[in-house]
Amino acid sequence: MRKINFLSTVFFTMCFLGLMALSSCQEEQTPKHTFEIGKNDFLLDNQAFQIRCGELHFARVPKEYWRQRLQMTKALGMNTVCAYLFWNYHERTPSEFTWEGQADVAEFCKMAQEEGLWVILRPGPYTCAEWTMGGLPWWLLKNDDIALRSKDPRYVDACQRYLKEVGRVLTPLQITQGGPILMVQVENEYGFYADDAEYMGIMRQAVLDAGFDVPLFACNPKHTLKKGYREDLFQVVNFGADPEDGFKKLREVQPEGPLMCGEFYSGWFDTWGTPHTFGNTEPYLRDLEYMLKEGASFSIYMAHGGTSFGFWGGADRPFKPDCSSYDYGAPISEAGHTTPKFFETRELISKYLMPNEEALSEPPAAAEMVAFPEVTLTSFAPVFDNLPRAVETSEPKSMEYYDQAQGSIIYRTKLSAGPECKLSVGAANDFAWVYVDGEQVGIMDRRKRNYQVTIPARSKEATIDIFVHAMGRINFGKEVHDRKGLNDPILFKADGKTISTSKWEVFNIDYNDQWLSGLKFSASETPNTKPGIWKGTFDIDTVGDTYLDVSTWGKGVVWVNGHCLGRYWNIGPTQTMYLPSPWLKKSENEIMVLDIVGPEKMVISGVKEPVLDQLRPDKDFSGTKRPKVNLNIENKKANLVSAFKPGGESQTVMLPKNVKGRFFCIEPTSSQNGQPFAAIAELDILDAQGEAISHQKWTIAYVSSEESIGENGIAENAIDGQTFNYWHTSWSSEKPNFPHCLVIDLGGEEDISGFTYVPRMDENGPGRIKDYKIFVGNDLVTK
């Protein structure tokens, strides 16, 4: 009897302990906090909460540095961080997802929570962010006629599959389940792309179906808030200046609820061949203080920019490839160090902390910067001597057709003996070097849209090689449909007759680890101008962060110990490459450098400071960016003479009647403030139906004046789709007076009904245009 009582006691004790453990487990799973969107404020635990968010892209920071960068963001004065997902980073092959290692966003979010930061999740499917194809996977382009960011079932099905997987990984980390995720964004700046509320509803439902139950929101620039608008999505506005006007536009579509800037630009990104953008601190702090005073929430884009390692960097439209450095003029430098902007931001925020909020934490130490002396790379592996197996075809296609995501592609054919002829292609994306029997005869350059090369006369059959190198895919606008390699038609013509080439060989070189490990190197003491990989080693005594000085190299890609640092290009503005210490080892380190055009010297060194602002246009392998032309409008009658309304609103203007022409010219003749400057944040030109014409084929044909020293005010900024930057006439050296002139080459004759003009954002900045003239025609400029 006593034995039974003992067993009973043990049994009941075990049950009691089990119930206690279950209760404890349930208590741990019970949310400790609540978050909702109130009538006037965000409410965290039913208390007004001002979101101070810092944008930090985990994919642009080595995983070993995530915690230090999060601590820096916290010390900057942020209480929240963004987790921006790039779909193509996680689903590189259809239905095969990667969430481990550098792609472990769940660990990033948990780490943020450990450091006292909330998380705003921005999963896409489209993200932009100067990331190749705006985060959309390249393999979507294998469907020739797919319509991206639309209700095309092929696109929607892929999005739903991806978002469901995002939900599997991240829904357990919502605040409703005890995690740090407060809100989830649906799509990204869709109003700039299209006006389809039904599509936005489909994306919203996909996020809900993925299991997210926290508030959902959409963001847009202030000029496009009404496009794709839905009442069942909370709206935030993106801007880099004039927050008062930005919030005014937000109130027009959303009369109540907390005010929030979804992207408040601390600086701007750099594109190859254009001036570095430092980010003007004074107006940034002024606008930030306005939001702090008003109690408006914001996300600083970027708090820390980082680096677009590997082949992940994108390209601005119509085609301005982005630099690998994503320093962005952010408060936290590319290497994770404090800057003057960091301390000025921190000091400002410390004055506006919420009631009962603790003082800001101190910034953590950053990695030590080290240098190493110059070393020479003397092993060389020519690309043409290390070709993979060829694909034989009668109809060469773009990279995507061959399941190639990135890198270079060589098209080879035989051309019979004959007279001089012209090789032309529909497009060469992005640069093509043409060889006849191994000798270079010409270059095709997407920036200029010169897609024709002269092939010399041949006394015998000749081998034609077209080496095409791809930069990042365009990440903004309709132009994200960016197929790499050669686009047809591919034609050889002599005396107006087509020369047939029935057989082609295609070599796909994506620079993967297997191809790199199989290269055959030989000693070389002199530079080689043909594409190839240089290899060598360098020693370091102390492991730390460094910047590689690549200023003597031409154009290509760098790997150190198997890690791809990204792209370099001697035209600048970046002349160094960030190399983080986790990728280095004490003593010997291996470096490989792909150089497509050839180095001046095959040397490399490590330096402690980056060079982000050194332009060298004389080094450009295809000459000056724009050919010299003559402007022919003096004796022409303007198609429109008018004046813009004052203020920062976009203005759509219709011509008196439709006009056909290849060139569109705007001639500003006065400014709103009487100063001699003109500026344009963005121009869209409308077709006969009033729809915006794609910028895909556009180039700047002529500009009378542009600022490229004191700031990045080049003419291409007027047609790149980004409303934060702008074309600005010269002011740092010369100050030419009106009239000014900007001519856009549309790439072919268009039937034009009107245009949309976006003035520069900053209301205190000069250059907002008053009076102007418009000319349209086929002969506005001549060579």
C-alpha positions in Angstrom: 0.0 0.0 0.0 2.8 2.3 0.9 4.4 1.5 -2.5 1.3 2.5 -4.4 1.2 5.8 -2.5 4.8 6.5 -3.4 4.2 5.8 -7.1 1.1 8.0 -7.0 3.1 10.8 -5.4 5.7 10.5 -8.1 3.1 10.4 -10.8 1.3 13.5 -9.5 4.6 15.3 -9.0 5.6 14.6 -12.6 2.2 15.8 -13.9 2.5 19.0 -11.8 6.0 19.7 -13.1 4.8 19.0 -16.6 1.9 21.4 -16.3 4.3 24.1 -14.8 6.7 23.6 -17.8 3.8 23.8 -20.2 2.6 27.0 -18.5 6.1 28.4 -18.6 6.3 27.6 -22.3 3.0 29.2 -23.0 4.0 32.2 -21.0 7.2 32.5 -23.1 5.1 32.4 -26.3 2.6 35.0 -25.1 3.5 38.3 -26.7 5.1 40.7 -24.2 4.3 43.7 -26.4 1.5 44.9 -28.7 1.7 47.2 -31.8 -1.0 48.9 -33.8 -1.7 51.9 -35.9 -3.8 54.4 -34.0 -5.7 57.4 -35.2 -2.8 59.8 -34.6 0.1 57.7 -33.6 1.8 54.3 -33.8 0.9 52.5 -30.5 3.5 50.3 -28.8 1.9 48.7 -25.7 -0.9 51.3 -26.1 1.6 54.2 -25.8 2.5 56.6 -28.6 5.6 55.4 -30.4 7.7 57.4 -32.9 9.5 55.0 -35.2 13.1 56.0 -35.7 14.3 53.4 -38.2 17.6 52.9 -39.8 18.0 51.1 -43.1 20.6 48.4 -43.0 20.8 45.7 -45.6 22.1 42.4 -44.1 23.1 41.2 -47.6 25.5 44.1 -48.0 27.3 43.4 -44.6 29.4 40.4 -43.9 27.5 38.3 -41.4 30.4 38.5 -38.9 29.7 42.3 -38.7 25.9 42.2 -38.4 26.0 42.7 -34.6 28.4 45.6 -34.7 26.4 47.4 -37.4 23.2 46.9 -35.4 24.9 48.3 -32.3 26.0 51.2 -34.4 22.5 51.8 -35.7 21.2 51.7 -32.1 23.9 54.2 -31.0 22.9 56.5 -33.9 19.6 56.9 -32.1 17.4 54.4 -34.0 14.9 52.2 -32.2 14.0 50.1 -35.3 15.9 48.6 -38.2 14.7 47.5 -41.7 15.1 44.0 -42.9 15.1 44.4 -46.7 14.9 41.1 -48.5 16.1 40.5 -52.1 14.1 37.8 -53.7 16.9 36.8 -56.1 19.3 36.4 -53.1 17.1 33.7 -51.5 15.6 31.9 -54.6 18.5 31.8 -57.1 17.0 28.8 -58.8 13.2 28.3 -59.0 11.8 26.6 -55.9 15.3 26.3 -54.3 15.5 28.6 -51.3 18.5 29.7 -49.3 18.2 31.0 -45.8 21.5 29.9 -44.3 24.7 31.7 -43.6 24.9 35.2 -45.2 21.2 34.8 -46.2 20.0 34.0 -42.7 17.6 36.9 -42.2 15.9 35.2 -39.3 19.1 35.3 -37.4 19.5 39.0 -38.4 16.1 39.8 -36.9 16.8 37.9 -33.7 20.1 39.7 -33.4 18.3 43.0 -33.8 15.9 42.1 -31.0 18.8 41.1 -28.8 20.3 44.6 -29.4 17.0 46.3 -28.4 15.8 47.1 -32.0 12.4 46.5 -33.5 12.2 45.4 -37.1 10.3 46.6 -40.2 10.2 43.8 -42.8 10.4 44.8 -46.5 10.2 41.4 -48.3 9.3 42.6 -51.8 8.8 40.8 -54.1 10.3 43.9 -55.8 12.7 46.0 -53.7 14.8 48.3 -56.0 17.7 49.3 -53.7 20.3 49.5 -56.5 20.3 45.7 -56.3 20.4 43.8 -59.6 16.9 43.7 -61.2 15.5 45.3 -58.1 15.6 41.9 -56.3 13.6 40.1 -58.9 15.1 36.8 -60.0 16.8 36.7 -63.4 15.1 33.4 -64.3 11.7 35.2 -64.7 13.2 36.6 -67.9 13.4 33.1 -69.4 9.7 33.8 -70.4 10.1 36.0 -73.4 6.8 37.8 -73.0 6.5 37.9 -69.2 5.1 41.1 -67.7 6.9 41.7 -64.4 5.1 43.4 -61.5 1.7 42.7 -63.1 -1.1 40.3 -62.9 0.6 38.0 -65.3 -0.1 34.5 -63.8 3.5 33.4 -64.3 4.7 36.3 -62.2 2.0 36.2 -59.6 2.5 32.4 -59.0 6.2 32.9 -58.5 5.6 35.8 -56.1 3.1 33.8 -54.1 5.5 30.9 -53.8 8.3 33.2 -52.6 6.2 35.1 -50.1 4.8 31.9 -48.7 8.4 30.8 -48.0 9.2 34.2 -46.5 6.2 33.6 -44.1 7.5 30.1 -43.2 10.8 31.6 -42.1 9.8 34.9 -40.6 6.2 34.9 -39.3 7.3 33.3 -36.0 9.3 36.6 -35.4 6.3 38.9 -35.5 5.6 41.0 -32.4 2.3 39.1 -32.2 4.4 36.0 -31.4 7.0 37.7 -29.2 9.4 38.7 -32.0 10.7 42.1 -33.2 8.8 42.5 -36.5 6.3 45.4 -36.2 5.1 45.9 -39.7 5.5 44.4 -43.2 5.7 46.3 -46.4 3.7 45.2 -49.5 5.6 45.7 -52.8 7.7 48.8 -53.1 7.1 52.2 -54.7 4.6 50.6 -57.1 3.0 53.9 -58.0 6.1 54.9 -59.9 5.8 51.7 -62.0 2.1 51.4 -62.7 -1.4 52.2 -61.4 -3.1 49.0 -60.6 -4.8 48.7 -57.2 -6.0 45.2 -58.1 -2.3 44.0 -58.4 -1.5 45.6 -55.1 -4.4 43.7 -53.6 -3.1 40.4 -54.9 0.3 41.1 -53.4 -1.3 42.2 -50.1 -3.3 38.9 -50.0 -0.1 36.9 -50.7 1.5 38.5 -47.6 -1.6 37.7 -45.5 -1.7 34.1 -46.9 1.9 33.8 -45.9 0.8 34.1 -42.2 1.6 37.7 -41.4 -0.8 39.4 -39.0 1.0 42.6 -38.1 0.1 45.9 -39.9 0.8 46.0 -43.6 1.9 49.1 -45.4 2.8 50.5 -48.8 5.3 53.3 -49.7 5.6 55.7 -52.6 7.3 58.9 -53.5 5.0 61.9 -52.9 4.2 62.3 -56.6 2.8 58.8 -57.0 0.9 58.2 -53.8 -2.4 57.9 -55.5 -1.3 55.3 -58.0 -2.2 51.8 -57.0 -3.7 53.2 -53.8 -5.7 50.9 -51.5 -7.5 51.8 -48.3 -6.6 48.4 -46.8 -2.9 49.3 -46.9 -1.4 51.9 -44.6 0.5 54.5 -46.6 3.9 56.0 -46.0 5.7 58.5 -48.2 9.3 58.5 -49.4 11.3 61.7 -49.8 14.8 63.2 -49.4 13.8 66.8 -48.8 10.9 69.1 -47.9 9.1 66.8 -45.4 6.3 69.4 -44.9 5.3 69.1 -48.5 5.7 65.3 -48.5 3.4 64.9 -45.5 0.9 67.3 -47.0 0.7 65.0 -50.1 0.3 62.0 -47.7 -2.6 63.6 -46.0 -4.3 64.1 -49.3 -4.6 60.3 -49.6 -4.6 59.4 -45.9 -6.4 62.0 -43.8 -5.6 60.4 -40.5 -3.1 58.1 -38.9 0.5 58.6 -38.0 2.8 60.3 -40.4 5.8 58.4 -41.6 8.5 58.8 -44.2 9.4 55.3 -45.4 12.7 56.3 -47.0 14.4 59.5 -45.9 17.6 59.8 -47.9 20.7 60.5 -45.9 22.7 60.7 -49.2 22.7 58.9 -52.5 24.3 56.1 -54.4 27.1 56.3 -57.0 27.1 55.2 -60.6 30.2 54.5 -62.7 31.5 57.6 -64.5 29.5 60.1 -62.5 30.5 62.3 -59.6 30.4 60.9 -56.1 27.5 62.0 -54.0 28.6 62.9 -50.4 25.1 63.8 -49.1 24.6 67.3 -47.9 24.5 67.2 -44.1 22.9 70.6 -43.4 19.5 70.1 -45.2 19.5 66.4 -44.1 19.7 67.5 -40.4 17.2 70.3 -40.9 14.6 68.0 -42.4 15.3 65.3 -39.8 14.6 67.8 -37.0 11.4 68.8 -38.6 10.1 65.2 -38.4 11.4 64.8 -34.9 9.6 68.0 -33.8 6.4 67.0 -35.5 6.5 63.5 -34.0 6.6 61.9 -37.4 8.2 58.5 -37.9 10.9 57.9 -40.4 13.4 55.4 -41.8 16.8 56.8 -42.7 17.8 55.4 -46.0 20.6 54.6 -45.5 21.8 54.5 -41.9 24.6 52.2 -43.1 25.0 51.5 -46.8 27.6 48.7 -46.9 28.8 47.1 -50.1 27.2 45.4 -53.1 29.5 42.4 -53.0 29.7 39.8 -55.8 27.6 40.5 -58.9 24.6 41.9 -56.9 25.0 45.6 -57.8 22.3 46.9 -60.1 22.0 49.7 -62.7 20.0 52.9 -62.9 18.0 53.7 -66.0 18.3 54.3 -68.9 21.7 52.6 -68.2 23.9 53.8 -65.5 25.6 50.8 -63.7 26.0 51.2 -60.0 29.3 51.2 -58.1 30.0 48.3 -55.8 30.5 50.7 -52.8 27.1 51.6 -51.3 28.6 54.1 -48.9 25.7 56.3 -49.7 27.0 59.3 -47.7 25.4 57.5 -44.7 26.1 58.3 -41.1 27.8 54.9 -40.6 30.6 54.5 -43.2 31.0 51.6 -45.6 33.4 49.9 -43.1 31.2 50.5 -40.1 32.9 53.5 -38.7 31.4 56.7 -37.2 31.4 59.8 -39.3 30.7 63.5 -38.6 27.2 62.9 -39.9 26.9 60.1 -37.3 27.6 62.3 -34.4 25.5 65.2 -35.7 22.5 62.8 -36.2 23.0 61.2 -32.8 23.2 64.6 -31.0 20.1 65.8 -32.8 18.1 62.7 -31.9 19.2 62.8 -28.3 17.3 66.1 -27.9 14.0 64.5 -29.0 13.9 61.2 -27.1 10.5 60.0 -26.1 9.3 60.2 -22.4 11.0 57.5 -20.2 13.4 56.6 -23.1 16.9 55.8 -22.0 19.9 57.8 -23.1 21.5 56.6 -26.3 24.1 53.8 -26.1 27.7 54.4 -27.0 28.9 53.3 -30.4 30.8 50.1 -30.4 34.4 49.8 -31.7 34.8 49.1 -35.4 37.4 46.7 -36.9 40.9 48.0 -37.1 42.0 49.3 -40.5 45.2 47.8 -41.9 47.3 48.4 -45.0 49.8 46.2 -46.9 52.5 47.2 -49.4 52.2 46.9 -53.2 52.4 43.5 -54.7 52.6 42.5 -58.4 50.3 39.8 -59.9 52.3 37.8 -62.5 50.1 34.8 -63.3 47.6 35.3 -66.1 44.8 33.1 -67.5 43.3 34.5 -70.8 39.6 34.0 -70.9 39.8 32.8 -74.6 42.2 30.1 -73.5 39.9 28.8 -70.8 36.5 28.6 -72.5 33.8 26.2 -71.3 32.1 23.8 -73.7 30.3 25.6 -76.4 26.6 25.5 -77.1 26.0 25.2 -80.9 23.0 27.1 -82.4 21.8 28.8 -85.5 20.0 31.5 -83.5 22.1 33.1 -80.7 20.0 34.2 -77.7 20.4 36.3 -74.6 22.1 34.9 -71.4 18.9 33.9 -69.8 18.1 31.5 -72.6 21.2 29.5 -71.6 20.4 29.6 -67.8 23.2 32.1 -67.2 22.6 34.7 -64.5 25.6 36.9 -64.8 29.1 37.4 -66.1 30.3 37.2 -69.7 29.1 35.5 -72.8 31.0 34.9 -76.1 29.3 34.5 -79.4 31.5 32.9 -82.2 30.8 32.4 -85.9 32.7 32.1 -89.2 32.4 34.8 -91.8 33.3 34.0 -95.4 35.9 36.0 -97.4 34.5 39.3 -98.7 34.4 43.1 -98.6 34.1 45.3 -95.5 30.8 44.8 -93.8 28.8 46.1 -90.8 27.9 44.0 -87.8 24.8 45.3 -86.1 22.7 43.9 -83.2 19.4 44.8 -81.6 21.2 45.5 -78.3 24.5 44.5 -76.7 23.8 44.3 -72.9 26.0 45.7 -71.7 29.4 46.0 -73.4 30.7 44.0 -76.4 34.3 43.7 -77.7 34.4 42.4 -81.3 37.3 40.4 -82.5 38.3 39.2 -86.0 40.7 36.3 -85.9 41.7 37.3 -82.4 42.2 41.0 -83.2 39.9 43.6 -81.7 38.1 45.7 -84.3 35.4 47.6 -82.3 33.4 48.1 -79.2 29.7 48.2 -78.6 28.6 50.3 -75.6 25.1 50.3 -74.1 25.5 53.7 -72.5 25.7 55.3 -76.0 23.5 52.7 -77.7 26.2 52.2 -80.4 25.4 48.7 -81.5 27.3 48.6 -84.8 30.9 47.7 -85.7 32.7 47.7 -89.0 34.3 44.3 -90.0 37.3 44.7 -92.3 37.5 43.1 -95.7 38.7 39.5 -95.6 40.7 37.5 -98.1 39.8 34.2 -96.4 37.2 32.9 -93.9 37.5 34.6 -90.6 36.5 33.8 -87.0 34.3 36.5 -85.4 34.2 36.6 -81.6 31.8 38.9 -79.8 32.8 39.1 -76.1 29.8 40.6 -74.1 30.2 41.5 -70.5 27.1 42.2 -68.3 26.9 44.7 -65.5 24.0 44.6 -63.1 20.4 44.5 -64.4 18.5 47.7 -64.3 16.6 47.9 -60.9 14.1 50.6 -61.5 11.2 51.2 -63.9 9.9 49.2 -66.8 13.5 48.6 -67.8 13.9 45.8 -65.2 13.0 43.6 -68.1 16.8 43.6 -68.7 18.1 40.6 -70.7 21.9 40.3 -70.9 24.1 39.4 -73.8 23.1 40.0 -77.5 19.5 40.7 -78.4 18.5 40.0 -81.9 18.5 40.8 -84.8 22.2 40.0 -85.2 23.2 40.9 -88.8 26.2 41.2 -91.0 25.6 43.4 -94.0 27.6 44.5 -97.0 26.3 46.8 -99.7 22.8 46.5 -98.3 22.8 42.7 -98.5 22.8 40.3 -95.5 25.7 37.9 -95.2 24.4 34.6 -93.8 26.0 32.9 -90.7 24.1 29.7 -90.2 26.3 28.3 -87.3 27.2 29.9 -84.0 29.0 28.7 -80.9 28.0 30.3 -77.6 30.3 30.2 -74.5 28.7 30.9 -71.1 31.1 32.3 -68.5 29.5 33.2 -65.2 32.8 33.1 -63.2 31.5 30.5 -60.8 33.9 28.7 -58.4 34.3 25.6 -60.5 35.4 27.6 -63.6 37.7 29.8 -61.6 39.4 26.7 -59.9 40.0 25.1 -63.3 41.8 28.1 -64.9 45.2 27.5 -66.6 47.7 30.2 -65.6 51.0 31.1 -67.0 53.6 33.7 -66.1 53.2 37.1 -67.6 55.3 40.2 -66.8 53.4 42.7 -69.1 49.8 43.9 -69.2 47.5 42.1 -71.6 44.6 43.9 -73.2 42.5 40.8 -73.8 40.0 39.6 -71.1 41.7 37.5 -68.5 42.2 36.6 -64.8 45.3 37.7 -63.0 46.4 35.9 -59.9 48.8 36.5 -57.0 49.2 36.6 -53.3 49.8 39.2 -50.6 50.8 38.8 -46.9 49.5 40.6 -43.9 50.8 40.6 -40.4 47.7 41.8 -38.7 44.2 40.8 -39.8 41.9 43.8 -40.2 39.7 45.7 -42.6 41.4 47.3 -45.6 40.6 48.9 -49.0 42.2 47.5 -52.1 43.7 50.2 -54.3 42.6 49.1 -57.8 43.5 52.4 -59.6 46.0 50.8 -62.0 43.5 48.3 -63.2 41.0 48.7 -66.1 37.5 47.1 -65.6 36.4 43.9 -64.0 35.9 41.9 -60.8 38.0 41.0 -57.8 38.1 37.9 -55.6 40.1 37.5 -52.4 40.4 34.0 -50.8 37.3 33.0 -52.9 35.2 36.0 -51.8 34.0 38.2 -54.6 34.4 41.9 -53.6 32.4 43.2 -56.5 33.2 45.3 -59.6 35.8 48.0 -60.2 36.2 50.4 -63.1 39.1 52.9 -63.5 36.8 55.7 -64.7 35.7 56.1 -61.0 34.4 57.7 -58.9 35.4 54.6 -56.8 39.1 53.7 -57.0 39.2 51.3 -54.0 37.3 48.2 -52.9 36.3 47.4 -49.4 37.8 44.1 -48.1 36.4 43.0 -44.6 38.7 41.3 -42.2 36.6 38.0 -41.9 37.6 37.3 -45.5 41.4 37.6 -44.7 43.9 35.4 -42.9 47.2 36.1 -41.3 50.1 35.5 -43.7 49.3 34.5 -47.3 46.1 35.6 -49.1 45.1 34.7 -52.7 43.8 37.4 -55.0 42.3 37.0 -58.5 41.4 40.0 -60.7 39.4 39.7 -63.9 40.4 42.6 -66.2 38.5 42.9 -69.4 40.3 45.8 -71.0 43.8 45.3 -69.4 45.6 47.0 -66.5 48.2 49.8 -66.7 50.2 47.9 -64.0 49.4 44.5 -62.4 49.8 45.8 -58.9 47.6 45.8 -55.8 48.0 47.2 -52.3 45.9 47.7 -49.2 45.1 51.2 -47.9 43.3 52.4 -44.8 41.1 55.0 -46.4 38.7 54.7 -49.4 38.9 56.7 -52.6 35.2 57.3 -53.5 35.4 60.6 -55.5 38.1 60.4 -58.2 36.6 60.5 -61.7 38.9 59.7 -64.7 36.8 60.0 -67.8 40.0 59.9 -70.0 40.3 56.2 -69.0 37.0 55.2 -70.6 37.6 52.4 -73.0 35.0 53.7 -75.5 35.9 57.4 -75.3 33.8 60.3 -74.1 30.3 59.6 -72.8 28.6 61.9 -75.3 29.7 62.7 -78.9 29.9 66.3 -79.9 26.9 67.5 -81.8 25.4 70.7 -83.2 22.1 72.0 -81.8 19.6 73.0 -84.5 16.7 74.8 -82.8 17.7 78.5 -83.5 15.5 78.8 -86.6 12.8 76.3 -85.5 9.4 77.2 -84.2 8.7 75.8 -80.7 6.0 73.2 -80.4 5.1 74.8 -77.0 6.0 78.0 -75.2 4.7 78.0 -71.6 5.5 78.3 -67.9 5.5 75.9 -65.0 3.6 76.7 -61.8 5.7 77.4 -58.8 6.1 74.7 -56.1 7.4 71.2 -55.9 4.5 69.3 -57.5 5.0 67.2 -60.6 3.2 68.8 -63.6 1.9 67.1 -66.7 1.7 69.2 -69.8 0.0 68.3 -73.0 1.2 69.7 -76.3 -1.3 71.6 -78.5 -1.2 68.6 -80.9 0.7 65.4 -81.1 4.1 65.7 -82.7 6.4 63.0 -84.1 10.1 63.1 -83.6 13.2 61.3 -82.3 14.4 64.2 -80.2 12.7 66.0 -77.4 14.2 69.4 -76.3 13.3 71.5 -73.3 14.7 75.0 -73.3 14.3 76.7 -69.9 14.4 80.5 -70.3 13.8 81.6 -66.7 13.6 80.3 -63.1 11.1 80.7 -60.3 13.5 82.6 -58.1 15.2 84.7 -60.7 18.6 83.0 -60.4 20.4 81.8 -63.6 20.1 78.1 -62.9 17.8 75.3 -64.2 17.2 71.9 -62.6 15.0 68.9 -63.4 14.5 66.0 -61.1 12.7 63.9 -63.7 11.2 64.1 -67.2 8.7 61.5 -68.6 7.6 61.9 -72.2 4.1 60.7 -73.1 3.1 58.8 -76.2 0.0 59.4 -78.4 -2.2 57.7 -75.8 -0.8 59.8 -72.9 1.3 56.9 -71.5 4.9 57.3 -70.4 7.4 56.1 -73.0 10.0 53.6 -71.8 13.4 55.1 -71.1 15.1 51.9 -72.4 16.5 53.4 -75.5 17.0 56.9 -74.3 20.3 58.9 -74.2 21.2 62.5 -73.6 21.8 63.9 -77.1 22.8 67.4 -75.9 23.1 69.5 -72.8 24.2 73.1 -72.7 25.4 73.0 -69.1 25.6 70.5 -66.3 27.2 70.5 -62.8 29.7 67.7 -62.3 32.2 69.2 -59.8 30.4 70.7 -56.9 27.7 68.0 -57.0 26.3 65.3 -59.2 24.1 67.3 -61.4 24.7 65.5 -64.7 22.0 65.5 -67.4 21.3 61.8 -67.1 19.8 62.4 -63.7 16.8 64.0 -65.5 15.8 60.7 -67.1 16.9 58.0 -64.5 13.5 57.7 -62.7 14.9 58.9 -59.4 13.3 62.1 -58.1 15.8 62.8 -55.4 18.7 63.6 -57.7 18.5 66.0 -60.6 20.1 67.7 -63.6 21.5 71.0 -62.6 23.2 73.6 -64.8 26.8 74.5 -63.9 27.4 76.6 -60.8 30.8 75.7 -59.2 33.0 77.0 -61.9 30.9 78.7 -64.5 27.4 80.2 -64.1 25.9 80.4 -67.6 22.7 82.4 -67.9 19.5 81.4 -69.6 18.5 80.0 -72.0 19.7 76.5 -71.1 19.0 73.4 -73.2 18.5 69.7 -72.7 17.9 67.3 -75.6 16.8 63.7 -75.2 17.4 61.1 -77.9 14.4 58.7 -77.6 16.2 56.1 -79.7 13.7 56.3 -82.5 10.8 58.4 -83.8 7.9 58.6 -81.3 4.4 60.1 -81.5 4.5 62.6 -78.6 1.4 64.1 -76.9 3.0 65.7 -73.8 5.4 65.3 -70.9 5.6 65.2 -67.1 8.1 67.5 -65.3 9.2 66.9 -61.7 11.0 69.8 -60.1 13.9 69.3 -57.7 12.6 68.2 -54.2 14.3 70.8 -52.1 12.2 73.9 -52.1 15.1 76.0 -50.9 17.3 74.8 -53.7 17.8 76.8 -56.9 16.8 75.7 -60.4 13.0 75.3 -60.4 12.1 76.4 -63.9 9.5 79.0 -64.7 9.4 79.8 -68.5 10.4 77.3 -71.1 10.0 76.1 -74.7 9.5 72.6 -76.1 10.9 71.4 -79.4 10.2 68.0 -81.0 11.8 66.7 -84.2 14.1 64.4 -86.0 16.9 66.9 -86.7 17.2 68.9 -83.5 20.9 67.8 -83.3 23.4 66.8 -85.9 26.9 65.4 -85.7 
